[in-house]
Amino acid sequence: MSPVTNARVLFNEIPQGYPDPNKTVVYDDSQTIDLDTVALDGGVLVKVLVLSIDPYMRGKMRHPDVKSYSPPFIVGEPISNFAVGLVIRSENPNFKVGDHVSTFAPFQEYVVYKDAAYLRVLENKENLPWSAYVGVAGMPGRTAYHAWKEYSSAKKGEIVFVTAGAGPVGSAVIQIAKAEGLKVIASAGSEEKVAFLKSIGADVAFNYKTANTSEILSEAGPIDIYWDNVGGETLEAALANANHGARFIECGMISAYNSTPYFIKNLINIVGRELKIFGFIVSTLASKYDEAFYKEFPQRIANGEIKYLEDAKQGLKETGQAIYEVQKGLNKGKSVIVVASE
Amino acid sequence: MSPVTNARVLFNEIPQGYPDPNKTVVYDDSQTIDLDTVALDGGVLVKVLVLSIDPYMRGKMRHPDVKSYSPPFIVGEPISNFAVGLVIRSENPNFKVGDHVSTFAPFQEYVVYKDAAYLRVLENKENLPWSAYVGVAGMPGRTAYHAWKEYSSAKKGEIVFVTAGAGPVGSAVIQIAKAEGLKVIASAGSEEKVAFLKSIGADVAFNYKTANTSEILSEAGPIDIYWDNVGGETLEAALANANHGARFIECGMISAYNSTPYFIKNLINIVGRELKIFGFIVSTLASKYDEAFYKEFPQRIANGEIKYLEDAKQGLKETGQAIYEVQKGLNKGKSVIVVASE
C-alpha cells in the first residue's frame, strides 16, 4: 500500500488570553505515513480514534522556559492529550491487531509507539462508547473518583458545592456525592446545563452567569466540601460560605487560565474556619486508586448510575474551535475530537 | 479588710485599621472588690499576675454581629485573653491558696471564677518564669507544637520557611524544626530580630522589610513547609517558591488584620504543585496534643533547648500600647502585661 496522509494539529503560537480557534493551533496535512512499512522497532502502530480536549491543556500553551507539572506544547510540533486508538500493527506481544487502547497521543491520525508504556488495552466488557474512555471512564472520571476518595472525608448528610458541574469531572463528582448521601449544590454556565445538573441529582443547581453564587451558598449552605474547577470569585464565595473544617478540593481554576486572576479578599477564612485545601494532579493518585476505579466505575456508567454528556466534534480540523470552547465553557459536556471510525 | 481597687481594661471602640493605643481600649479604676468577702459560690478568687497580648485579639475587635471562631469583645466590657494568676481564696477542693493557675481572664486585677473549668494548676517543676505559661509554655507554644505535629509531615532535610520568626509561635517552630533536622528559612521585621533568629538556629534569616522575600526563597528554597503567620505578599512569595507537594500551615495572616488584604495572584500554584493548605485554631488540637506538650515542652524550655524572647510591659495601663505594638510587629518577643507581683 502506498503512503497515506497523516494529518496533524500543530501548536502554532502561544496565546495571549483565550486561545484563538484559528491561530493557536493549525491543521497540517503535509505528512504521509506508509502503514505497511513504517518501522515499529518492537512497538505498535495505532490508528487514533478519539482525542480529548481538556481545560488543563491551556497550561501547556506556554513558553517552554516556564516550569509546570505538565510539559509545554512546542511551537511547530503536534499538541498532545489523552486518546483512544486502535492497534493496526504490532511487534509487541502485549498488543494485538484490533485491540483498543487508551493512551496519550499527539494530535495526528496515526502514531507509532516504540515504547508502549503509555498504552493500556481496553477490554470494555461493559461495551461503553470508546469515547467514554477519554471522559467519564478515563482521565476526568479518574480525577473525580480519585480525589474524592483521597480528600473529601465525606460524610452522609454533608453539603458539597461542585463547580463546572456539567463537565466530565463535575458531573462525576455530583453523582459520586449523591450516591454517598450528600446534599449537592452545583453550578454551570447555561440553563441547558442546569437542567442536566438537576437530571443527575443535584439538589440545588444554578446558572452562575445569572445567579449570585454567594447568595445561593448562603441559603443552601454552609458547605462542607468545595470541589473547585474555577477559582476566582467563586472560590471567594465558597470561602465566605464554608462550614468550619470544610475541605476544598482544588482540581482547577479555569477563571485564571486566560485572564488576570480575580482578587480574593477573604483568604483569612482559611485560618478562622480551619479549612483544609488540597491541590492535586490525578496522575499522582493513579497508583493508589486506578485499579479500584477501573473495576468499579465503567460498570456504574454502563448500568446508568453515572450519566454524562459528550460534546463530540468530527475531525482534527475542529481542534482549535474545541479548545476555544472548552476554555470559554461553551462546550456541552465532555469535549472530544472524533478522528476516525474504525 | 476594706475593698480595694479592681482596675480593668475595657473595650472602648471598634478600630478602623490599626488599633489606637489610647482609644481602642481604656484603663478603668472605678470598680472595687472586697477580697475577703466577695462571694465565690464554690469557686476561686484569682489575683491576675500576667496577661497575654496576642495577634489574634484583633479579630475579636469587631462588631458583635460578625461571626468568627472566637467571641467578639463587647464595648464597655473588659477585654480578655490567656493569663497566669495566683489563687488567693478557694472554695473548690481542686485549687488551694497559693496555687498558680493558667486561665483565660478578663483584663482586671482580680477575678472570681465560679466555674473553674478554664483553670489549670501549674506545677512548674521546671521553675520557669510564670509569664512563660502565656508564651512558649502556653498558647503560642502549643500552637507551634500541636500544628507542627498535626500538619507538617516534616522529614529530615526538608526546608521550612517560618514567618514572624521572632514571635513566640515562630521561634518555637524554628527550634522544633531544627531539632528534627530541617533547614530553616525565617523572617522578621528588624535586624535585632534577625540576629535572634540566627541565635536560635535559623539557617537563613532575613529582614522582610529590607530584603526581597521571593528572591531569598528562590535562592534558599524551594520550600517544603510554609509556616504562615502573615499572609498577603509573603504568602504569594511562598506559593511562588513552594516545592511540589509542599504543606502550608496557616496559623495567621496578620497582614490582613488591619488593612485591605493583598491581591495574591498565583493561587493557581495550589493545583499545579499539589499543595496542601491547613488552617487551624489551636484549641481544636488541644485534646490530641496538650498532654504530650506539657510533658515535653516545659522541660525543653528549662534546659535551654527552646529559647524565647519576651517583651513585658508593667501594669494594665500599658495594654493599649501593647496591643498596638503587636499588630504593628513592634514588640520584641512575646508581649505580656505584668499585672502584679505575688
Interface residues (C-beta under 8 A of the other chain):
Chain A: G59 S68 Y69 S70 G231 L235 H244 E250 C251 G252 M253 A256 Y257 T260 P261 F263 I264 K265 N266 L267 I268 N269 I270 V271 G272 R273 E274 L275 K276 I277 F278 G279 F280 I281 T284
Chain B: G59 S68 Y69 S70 G231 L235 H244 E250 C251 G252 M253 A256 Y257 T260 P261 F263 I264 K265 N266 L267 I268 N269 I270 V271 G272 R273 E274 L275 K276 I277 F278 G279 F280 I281 T284
